[in-house]
Amino acid sequence: MTNADTPRLARLMAVLSEAFDAPVSELRVEAYFRALQDLPIEIVEEGAWSVMRSATFFPKPAEIRAAVTPNMADDAALAWCDVVAQLRRVGAN
């Protein structure tokens, strides 16, 4: 995100505020901006909408990030499954 995305983030936070009946202050918007600024605003929005479908409490920045970034443990497990499949196909030698 860039500073130009602040109005979009503020609107998104207002939507979350309404959905979860939780107040949003300027400081909260700033905190979320700083926590998520390495992501494009479109990705942050996608994550927030995704979390909104399943969460019961106002999402933390880490929850929004987790909704749109791959889980490294899952990636490692999938890669290991590929290794095992290749060993079965080709053999260990």
C-alpha positions in Angstrom: 0.0 0.0 0.0 1.0 3.6 -0.4 -0.1 6.7 1.4 -2.5 7.3 -1.5 -4.3 4.1 -0.5 -5.1 5.4 3.0 -8.7 6.5 2.0 -9.5 3.0 0.7 -8.1 1.4 3.8 -10.0 3.8 6.0 -13.2 2.9 4.2 -12.5 -0.8 4.4 -11.9 -0.4 8.2 -15.2 1.5 8.4 -16.9 -1.5 6.8 -15.3 -3.9 9.2 -16.3 -1.6 12.0 -20.0 -1.9 11.0 -19.8 -5.6 10.3 -18.2 -6.4 13.7 -19.7 -3.6 15.7 -16.3 -2.4 16.8 -15.0 1.2 16.8 -12.3 2.3 14.5 -10.0 5.2 15.3 -7.4 7.0 13.2 -4.8 5.3 15.3 -6.3 1.9 14.4 -6.2 2.7 10.7 -2.6 3.8 11.0 -1.7 0.6 12.9 -3.3 -1.6 10.2 -1.6 0.5 7.5 1.8 0.0 9.0 1.2 -3.7 9.6 0.0 -4.4 6.1 1.8 -1.7 4.0 3.9 -4.3 2.2 0.8 -5.7 0.6 -1.1 -4.0 -2.3 -4.4 -2.5 -1.2 -6.3 -4.9 -3.4 -4.8 -7.8 -1.6 -5.6 -6.3 1.8 -9.2 -5.8 0.7 -9.4 -9.4 -0.5 -8.1 -10.6 2.8 -10.5 -8.5 4.8 -13.5 -9.7 2.8 -12.4 -13.3 3.2 -11.9 -13.0 6.9 -15.2 -11.2 7.3 -17.0 -14.3 6.0 -15.8 -16.5 8.8 -14.6 -14.4 11.7 -16.7 -13.5 14.7 -14.5 -10.7 16.0 -12.8 -7.7 14.3 -9.8 -9.2 12.5 -6.3 -8.5 13.5 -3.8 -7.5 10.7 -2.2 -11.0 11.0 -5.6 -12.6 10.2 -6.0 -10.5 7.2 -2.5 -11.3 6.0 -3.0 -15.0 6.7 -6.1 -15.0 4.5 -4.1 -14.0 1.5 -0.6 -15.2 2.0 0.5 -18.9 1.5 1.1 -20.9 4.6 4.7 -22.0 4.5 3.9 -25.2 6.5 1.3 -26.2 3.9 3.8 -25.4 1.1 6.5 -27.6 2.8 4.0 -30.5 3.2 3.0 -30.3 -0.5 6.6 -30.2 -1.6 7.4 -33.3 0.6 4.4 -35.1 -1.0 5.9 -34.4 -4.4 9.3 -35.7 -3.3 7.7 -38.9 -2.0 5.7 -39.4 -5.2 8.9 -39.0 -7.3 10.8 -41.5 -5.2 8.0 -44.0 -5.7 8.0 -43.3 -9.4 11.7 -43.2 -10.0 13.2 -45.0 -7.0 15.7 -43.9 -4.4 18.8 -44.9 -6.5 
